[in-house]
């Protein structure tokens, strides 16, 4: 078969998008790994692995905090509400774990933190499964949201598996079971060596009306990752990056200066402006963080 010059030109143009798909994302900037909370930031915790990966690559993000839902979906999960979910989880093999890891890694995405929803209601065998899955994925830590008093129980698993658990907090500083005040994490860390901190910068500032910098300096060795977002003081709303009271630039540059290796995880939560869309706004967040470092 022969091709005319016009045919060759068409083939060259058609190859451009394909070549672009082969480019691996890179969000490791100036020594700081910027990541994304997925698929939460994309607006659907049950998004498929393929869609999660495609959006992450589109944004140029090379590391994530990923919920179990898309990971398990890629391995053939019967679904989060299925009665057979526990049985299915405990039937999985190391080879299936590795296949899930390769799916993300082949796209240039490292799952550095695995977020586990509802871990507080799991039995011991399923909790062990979660740690084993996270390790097989290459994750540095598990993240979750549970009552403070239950961190002694989960911390025993963390110590057993020698894998950090980052406890995520919100803005409730009155409930002793909530992670809102700095003392909450300090109590959890006293329970187990591998109990750690997933510090949400926005929630911390909004709840405590203080910069998170000193807390990070004091406890950086136990921080699994931070959630990067902007909010107003006095429990104010989430706002576009750079329009609130969170010292995002200062924190990112401090990570760079101190060579802290935990992930700076973008978590998209502010309202989407009229005329825009979620991916456009998330891309702005990515660009803001990149500009802080480069």
Buried (B, 14 or more C-beta within 10 A) or exposed (E): EEEEEEEEEEEEEEEEEEEEEEEEBEBBBBEBBBBBBBBBBBEEBEBBBEBBBBBBBEBBBBBBBBBBBBBBBBBEBEEBEEEEBBEBBEEBEEEBBBEBBEBBBEBBBBBBBBBBBEBBEBEEEBBBBBBBBBBBBBBBBBBBBBBBEBBBBBBBBBBEBEBBBBBBBBBBBEEBEBBBBBEBBBBBBEBBEBBBBBBBBBBBBBBBEEBBEEBBEEBBEBBBBBBBBBBBBEBBEBBBBBEBBBBBBEBBBBBBEEEBEBBBBBBBBBEBEEEEEEBEBBBBBBEBBBEBBE
